[in-house]
Amino acid sequence: MLAVEQGFAVVKRLWGFTKVRYRGLAKNANWAFVALALTNVYLSRKRLMAQVRP
């Protein structure tokens, strides 16, 4: 799986967002930005936690 596709797979499969309801362009854009930002944190959690642990 490509690096870009992995982020969308996390959003769709792990969090269950397979269908998006239309709520307006601004709300849908905001949802997408937040979901993908949290996906980046989720995918790099091992690297981030390695920096915290002694």
NORDA-V694964 format. One record per residue. RES is the residue in one small letter. PHI is phi in whole degrees, -180 to 180 (999 if undefined). OMEGA is omega in whole degrees, -180 to 180 (999 if undefined). D_FIRST is the distance of its C-alpha to the first C-alpha in whole Angstrom. Layout:
res phi omega d_first
RES PHI OMEGA D_FIRST
RES PHI OMEGA D_FIRST
This chain:
res phi omega d_first
m 999 179 0
l -72 -177 4
a -63 180 7
v -70 -178 8
e -67 -180 6
q -64 178 6
g -63 179 10
f -68 177 11
a -65 178 9
v -64 -179 12
v -63 -175 14
k -79 -172 14
r -90 -176 14
l -74 -178 15
w -98 173 18
g 77 180 19
f -94 -180 19
t -87 178 18
k -125 180 21
v -114 177 23
r -79 179 27
y -75 -179 28
r -126 -175 30
g 111 -175 31
l -64 -178 29
a -67 -179 30
k -69 178 29
n -67 178 26
a -66 178 25
n -62 179 26
w -61 -178 24
a -65 180 21
f -63 -180 21
v -68 -179 22
a -63 -179 19
l -74 175 17
a -67 177 19
l -67 176 19
t -64 177 15
n -62 178 16
v -66 -180 18
y -63 -178 17
l -71 -180 14
s -105 -177 16
r -63 180 19
k -67 179 19
r -67 180 20
l -69 -180 22
m -71 177 24
a -66 179 24
q -75 -178 26
v -83 -176 29
r -74 180 29
p -74 999 32
